[in-house]
Amino acid sequence: MPPTIQNHKARRDYFIGETLEAGIELKGTEVKSLRAARASIDDAFCKIEGGECRLYNAHIAAYEQGNRWNVDPLRPRRLLLHKKEIDHLTGKLQTKGTALLPLRIYFTKSYAKVLLGLGKGKSQYDKREALKRKESDRETRRALADARRAKF
């Protein structure tokens, strides 16, 4: 089973609301690089221009055995969405502070898919709150596990 490529910065820096699945147009040996999990989408973002949705700053490394069929690792890639979906996203992106971010890249059957999320930026205070909550949850789970072990 091919691995998924996650965008770890997206959930840390944004409140993710609505999500949407899109196909991704790949060229040459990019599929082989994705199947080998040689990609990064941590700094990636999406824009809607001219009625098309494009993925920018997604780094898909050149395939080592690809030689002349390799393409630029940072080239903009077209996302495959229906016209209604693009119109819906265009309306949502009109609000200030909203961004369209790739959350993960994965394979469904033999097709590469991108999970897109509409994100609203977090402030520094929100990031600290989320970190405190995460730490307290971790401590609670650890205490429960220790209590379970002590019973037996």
Steps between C-alpha positions, in 0.01 A plus 500: 500500500655833398566743784317829542683832501375722784509878541590535867513881498142539375324367810748678728466845339135494380153409619387259228131521418370344182701232316483388138665225295661590167695312238847621409643525150847345500758470224779257425646321797325701773269208581797274573648762732167533682471124541849506654381780736763740369285812528431786737193723520579685825539837324243436228189704428229515234375787285208530265601682182317514170239245606764242598630398838880464524730359766814706569820423696432126518839334468492164322860385472644393167488124446854364508461273195291756310782689323354716220135435594535675836330837537559797730434385861327827597291559188134606549268203460139519384239354732207320344174640632153549356395851399241513781766408756734771371218758514416393855865532608531839330207627705648363823844651428355851471491532880812652650747265666378185324749279319470185291758249621593144404469280808627173355577319177395137474404235246147375433522192280770619260416872508691762698262715703545816707289576806444876502390696803367851542704647782468810714831615648569443870647772718799433726265474799295228329814301422609512866151392614504203261845399625385515865192292419709243315746475790223457759335227286833320476547515879146370557555206264832424669338506847219269386748257348705497821182438705405208273846348534488535878176296519657192345 
